Amino acid sequence: MKVYYGRRTEHGCAVDVEEDGERTLLDLRKDLRLHSSEANWGYGGSGPAQLALALAADVLGDDRKALEVYQRLKFKLIGGLPDEDWILTEQQVRMAIDGIEQERVRTR
């Protein structure tokens, strides 16, 4: 299971993803949509949108589906993260996305 670590550095925000004991920087997936040059969290702006897109794409492994849910993920999960460091598991992100998809089905 993947674990995501958000941290603020002197150079801005960074998010690491740990899988099988190895940590790498999360790919922000600017190739899918460019909202911001860096990730951010704790509010509803462009940095959190970029992070939500990156997390959705990484967890889902499906770019099309990530593009469908990331804006709602920004408000449901990313906007409420603490200002400083945070940790999210892959399961927590999946649960938030599952909730978004269930809401979408109910409103159709």
GROMACS elastic network, one bead per residue, 0.5 to 0.9 nm:
[ bonds ]
;  ai    aj funct       b0    kb
    1    18     6  0.84296   500
    1    19     6  0.63862   500
    1    20     6  0.76416   500
    1    89     6  0.74777   500
    1    90     6  0.62930   500
    1    91     6  0.77882   500
    2    17     6  0.65377   500
    2    18     6  0.55247   500
    2    20     6  0.77680   500
    2    59     6  0.83606   500
    2    88     6  0.87764   500
    2    89     6  0.61073   500
    2    90     6  0.51731   500
    2    91     6  0.82590   500
    3    16     6  0.82148   500
    3    17     6  0.56794   500
    3    18     6  0.51495   500
    3    19     6  0.67780   500
    3    87     6  0.70256   500
    3    88     6  0.58821   500
    3    90     6  0.58730   500
    3    91     6  0.87932   500
    4    15     6  0.66380   500
    4    16     6  0.56612   500
    4    18     6  0.63638   500
    4    26     6  0.82002   500
    4    55     6  0.86617   500
    4    86     6  0.81984   500
    4    87     6  0.55942   500
    4    88     6  0.50915   500
    4    89     6  0.60247   500
    4    90     6  0.73990   500
    5    14     6  0.81700   500
    5    15     6  0.54057   500
    5    16     6  0.50932   500
    5    17     6  0.63912   500
    5    18     6  0.79971   500
    5    85     6  0.72908   500
    5    86     6  0.58624   500
    5    88     6  0.66469   500
    5    89     6  0.88183   500
    6    13     6  0.72977   500
    6    14     6  0.58917   500
    6    16     6  0.65761   500
    6    17     6  0.89709   500
    6    40     6  0.86845   500
    6    41     6  0.87443   500
    6    84     6  0.79216   500
    6    85     6  0.53282   500
    6    86     6  0.51447   500
    6    87     6  0.63359   500
    6    88     6  0.83698   500
    7    12     6  0.85939   500
    7    13     6  0.58714   500
    7    14     6  0.54680   500
    7    15     6  0.63200   500
    7    16     6  0.83509   500
    7    84     6  0.63982   500
    7    86     6  0.68236   500
    8    11     6  0.79085   500
    8    12     6  0.57826   500
    8    14     6  0.62665   500
    8    15     6  0.87482   500
    8    40     6  0.88576   500
    8    83     6  0.86512   500
    8    84     6  0.63490   500
    8    85     6  0.66558   500
    9    12     6  0.51318   500
    9    13     6  0.58870   500
    9    14     6  0.71494   500
   10    13     6  0.83208   500
   11    14     6  0.87336   500
   12    38     6  0.76656   500
   12    39     6  0.84720   500
   12    40     6  0.85191   500
   13    38     6  0.68237   500
   13    39     6  0.59912   500
   13    40     6  0.60363   500
   13    41     6  0.87677   500
   14    25     6  0.73088   500
   14    26     6  0.80534   500
   14    38     6  0.78170   500
   14    39     6  0.66944   500
   14    40     6  0.80635   500
   15    24     6  0.85890   500
   15    25     6  0.59238   500
   15    26     6  0.56503   500
   15    27     6  0.87917   500
   15    39     6  0.75179   500
   15    40     6  0.89958   500
   15    51     6  0.85204   500
   16    23     6  0.61728   500
   16    24     6  0.54316   500
   16    26     6  0.53235   500
   17    22     6  0.81108   500
   17    23     6  0.54905   500
   17    24     6  0.55069   500
   17    25     6  0.60591   500
   17    26     6  0.56313   500
   18    21     6  0.61369   500
   18    22     6  0.53339   500
   18    24     6  0.65510   500
   18    25     6  0.87684   500
   19    22     6  0.54193   500
   19    23     6  0.66063   500
   19    24     6  0.85982   500
   20    23     6  0.85050   500
   24    27     6  0.88432   500
   25    28     6  0.87932   500
   26    29     6  0.87060   500
   26    51     6  0.89653   500
   26    54     6  0.72664   500
   26    55     6  0.80180   500
   26    58     6  0.82103   500
   27    30     6  0.81314   500
   27    54     6  0.63831   500
   27    55     6  0.87053   500
   27    58     6  0.80999   500
   28    31     6  0.84420   500
   28    34     6  0.89668   500
   28    37     6  0.85404   500
   28    38     6  0.75771   500
   28    39     6  0.71862   500
   28    50     6  0.63899   500
   28    51     6  0.63862   500
   28    52     6  0.88853   500
   28    53     6  0.73411   500
   28    55     6  0.79938   500
   29    32     6  0.56309   500
   29    33     6  0.70805   500
   29    34     6  0.79078   500
   29    50     6  0.76798   500
   29    51     6  0.87463   500
   29    53     6  0.70813   500
   29    54     6  0.54142   500
   29    57     6  0.77178   500
   29    58     6  0.89350   500
   30    33     6  0.51908   500
   30    35     6  0.77218   500
   30    36     6  0.81555   500
   30    37     6  0.79091   500
   30    50     6  0.75670   500
   30    53     6  0.88321   500
   30    54     6  0.82634   500
   31    34     6  0.70174   500
   32    53     6  0.83258   500
   32    63     6  0.75364   500
   32    67     6  0.78296   500
   33    50     6  0.78727   500
   33    53     6  0.81750   500
   33    67     6  0.84461   500
   34    37     6  0.73539   500
   34    46     6  0.88388   500
   34    50     6  0.70111   500
   35    38     6  0.86656   500
   35    45     6  0.88336   500
   35    46     6  0.51419   500
   35    47     6  0.67605   500
   35    48     6  0.88319   500
   35    49     6  0.66179   500
   35    50     6  0.56566   500
   36    39     6  0.70597   500
   36    40     6  0.89021   500
   36    46     6  0.55630   500
   36    47     6  0.52566   500
   36    48     6  0.85517   500
   36    49     6  0.79508   500
   36    50     6  0.60802   500
   37    47     6  0.75993   500
   37    50     6  0.81458   500
   38    46     6  0.89171   500
   38    47     6  0.59582   500
   38    48     6  0.88536   500
   38    50     6  0.72501   500
   38    51     6  0.79850   500
   39    46     6  0.83266   500
   39    48     6  0.60421   500
   39    49     6  0.79446   500
   39    50     6  0.57856   500
   39    52     6  0.86127   500
   39    54     6  0.87902   500
   40    43     6  0.82600   500
   40    45     6  0.83828   500
   40    46     6  0.79985   500
   40    49     6  0.81543   500
   40    50     6  0.77480   500
   40    51     6  0.64857   500
   40    78     6  0.84295   500
   40    79     6  0.89759   500
   41    44     6  0.77087   500
   41    45     6  0.82622   500
   41    47     6  0.67307   500
   41    49     6  0.85257   500
   41    51     6  0.75251   500
   41    52     6  0.89428   500
   41    74     6  0.84474   500
   41    78     6  0.55091   500
   41    79     6  0.55624   500
   41    80     6  0.75006   500
   41    81     6  0.61549   500
   41    82     6  0.77437   500
   41    83     6  0.70758   500
   42    45     6  0.89381   500
   42    48     6  0.74092   500
   42    78     6  0.62783   500
   42    80     6  0.51142   500
   42    82     6  0.60136   500
   42    83     6  0.57245   500
   42    84     6  0.89690   500
   43    47     6  0.87730   500
   43    48     6  0.68670   500
   43    74     6  0.84861   500
   43    75     6  0.80357   500
   43    78     6  0.74909   500
   43    80     6  0.68555   500
   43    81     6  0.82852   500
   44    47     6  0.82073   500
   44    48     6  0.61998   500
   44    49     6  0.73430   500
   44    74     6  0.66678   500
   44    75     6  0.63265   500
   44    78     6  0.79872   500
   44    79     6  0.54131   500
   44    80     6  0.89081   500
   45    48     6  0.56257   500
   45    49     6  0.63375   500
   45    50     6  0.89616   500
   45    74     6  0.85756   500
   45    79     6  0.83710   500
   46    50     6  0.62736   500
   46    51     6  0.87038   500
   47    50     6  0.51960   500
   47    51     6  0.63645   500
   47    52     6  0.86770   500
   48    52     6  0.59995   500
   48    53     6  0.85143   500
   48    74     6  0.60191   500
   48    75     6  0.86986   500
   48    78     6  0.61500   500
   48    79     6  0.66900   500
   49    52     6  0.50683   500
   49    53     6  0.61613   500
   49    54     6  0.85918   500
   49    70     6  0.69938   500
   49    71     6  0.62149   500
   49    73     6  0.83561   500
   49    74     6  0.56348   500
   49    75     6  0.88001   500
   49    78     6  0.81856   500
   50    53     6  0.51794   500
   50    54     6  0.61967   500
   50    55     6  0.86861   500
   50    70     6  0.85378   500
   50    74     6  0.86701   500
   51    54     6  0.50281   500
   51    55     6  0.60923   500
   51    56     6  0.84675   500
   51    70     6  0.86892   500
   51    74     6  0.78328   500
   51    78     6  0.76092   500
   52    55     6  0.52001   500
   52    56     6  0.60026   500
   52    57     6  0.84743   500
   52    66     6  0.87374   500
   52    69     6  0.87191   500
   52    70     6  0.52238   500
   52    71     6  0.70327   500
   52    72     6  0.85752   500
   52    73     6  0.59444   500
   52    74     6  0.52323   500
   52    75     6  0.89867   500
   52    77     6  0.82832   500
   52    78     6  0.64863   500
   53    56     6  0.51868   500
   53    57     6  0.60463   500
   53    58     6  0.84624   500
   53    63     6  0.89681   500
   53    66     6  0.62766   500
   53    67     6  0.67961   500
   53    69     6  0.81194   500
   53    71     6  0.75796   500
   53    73     6  0.82146   500
   53    74     6  0.81812   500
   54    57     6  0.52658   500
   54    58     6  0.60506   500
   54    59     6  0.85558   500
   54    66     6  0.82424   500
   54    70     6  0.83920   500
   55    58     6  0.50919   500
   55    59     6  0.59734   500
   55    60     6  0.82819   500
   55    66     6  0.83998   500
   55    70     6  0.82783   500
   55    90     6  0.87510   500
   55    93     6  0.75190   500
   56    59     6  0.53076   500
   56    60     6  0.57846   500
   56    61     6  0.79198   500
   56    62     6  0.83251   500
   56    63     6  0.82356   500
   56    65     6  0.81411   500
   56    67     6  0.80518   500
   56    69     6  0.74614   500
   56    70     6  0.61707   500
   56    73     6  0.79126   500
   56    93     6  0.75462   500
   56    94     6  0.82111   500
   56    97     6  0.77800   500
   57    60     6  0.53261   500
   57    61     6  0.53958   500
   57    62     6  0.59491   500
   57    63     6  0.54979   500
   57    64     6  0.85106   500
   57    65     6  0.78088   500
   57    67     6  0.79014   500
   57    70     6  0.85564   500
   58    61     6  0.54880   500
   58    62     6  0.80668   500
   58    63     6  0.86961   500
   58    66     6  0.85542   500
   59    62     6  0.83552   500
   59    66     6  0.87713   500
   59    90     6  0.63547   500
   59    91     6  0.87310   500
   59    93     6  0.73031   500
   59    94     6  0.69408   500
   60    63     6  0.77528   500
   60    65     6  0.74936   500
   60    66     6  0.68289   500
   60    94     6  0.78059   500
   61    65     6  0.85852   500
   61    66     6  0.80843   500
   62    65     6  0.54603   500
   62    66     6  0.61224   500
   62    67     6  0.87477   500
   63    67     6  0.61888   500
   63    68     6  0.87208   500
   64    67     6  0.52347   500
   64    68     6  0.65015   500
   65    68     6  0.50354   500
   65    69     6  0.65115   500
   65    70     6  0.85976   500
   66    69     6  0.54124   500
   66    70     6  0.57543   500
   67    70     6  0.57755   500
   67    71     6  0.79677   500
   68    71     6  0.77006   500
   68    72     6  0.86082   500
   69    72     6  0.56185   500
   69    73     6  0.61456   500
   69    74     6  0.87814   500
   69    97     6  0.70157   500
   69   100     6  0.71293   500
   69   101     6  0.77426   500
   70    74     6  0.60830   500
   70    75     6  0.88689   500
   70    97     6  0.84337   500
   71    74     6  0.50847   500
   71    75     6  0.68668   500
   71    76     6  0.88131   500
   72    75     6  0.53096   500
   72    76     6  0.60094   500
   72    77     6  0.84039   500
   72    97     6  0.85239   500
   72   100     6  0.69222   500
   73    77     6  0.55814   500
   73    78     6  0.66542   500
   73    79     6  0.85692   500
   73    93     6  0.85250   500
   73    96     6  0.69426   500
   73    97     6  0.66404   500
   73   100     6  0.73517   500
   74    77     6  0.57598   500
   74    79     6  0.57425   500
   74    80     6  0.86783   500
   75    78     6  0.61903   500
   75    79     6  0.52350   500
   75    80     6  0.74764   500
   76    79     6  0.69014   500
   76    80     6  0.74015   500
   76    96     6  0.70473   500
   76    97     6  0.88451   500
   76   100     6  0.81286   500
   77    80     6  0.56975   500
   77    81     6  0.68080   500
   77    93     6  0.78999   500
   77    96     6  0.69090   500
   78    81     6  0.54694   500
   79    82     6  0.86216   500
   80    83     6  0.87221   500
   81    84     6  0.83949   500
   81    85     6  0.87040   500
   81    86     6  0.70228   500
   82    85     6  0.68709   500
   82    86     6  0.65866   500
   83    86     6  0.83234   500
   88    91     6  0.81355   500
   88    92     6  0.62771   500
   88    93     6  0.70998   500
   89    92     6  0.52169   500
   89    93     6  0.65944   500
   89    94     6  0.87106   500
   90    93     6  0.52553   500
   90    94     6  0.61748   500
   90    95     6  0.86337   500
   91    95     6  0.60492   500
   91    96     6  0.86359   500
   92    95     6  0.51172   500
   92    96     6  0.63356   500
   92    97     6  0.87274   500
   93    96     6  0.51877   500
   93    97     6  0.62845   500
   93    98     6  0.86131   500
   94    97     6  0.50383   500
   94    98     6  0.59884   500
   94    99     6  0.85371   500
   95    99     6  0.61843   500
   95   100     6  0.86597   500
   96    99     6  0.51041   500
   96   100     6  0.63269   500
   96   101     6  0.87685   500
   97   101     6  0.62170   500
   97   102     6  0.86129   500
   98   101     6  0.51135   500
   98   102     6  0.61659   500
   98   103     6  0.86412   500
   99   102     6  0.50949   500
   99   103     6  0.61924   500
   99   104     6  0.86261   500
  100   103     6  0.51578   500
  100   104     6  0.62402   500
  100   105     6  0.87852   500
  101   104     6  0.50306   500
  101   105     6  0.63105   500
  101   106     6  0.87564   500
  102   105     6  0.51681   500
  102   106     6  0.63277   500
  102   107     6  0.88250   500
  103   106     6  0.51558   500
  103   107     6  0.63394   500
  103   108     6  0.89263   500
  104   107     6  0.53030   500
  104   108     6  0.65170   500
  105   108     6  0.54869   500
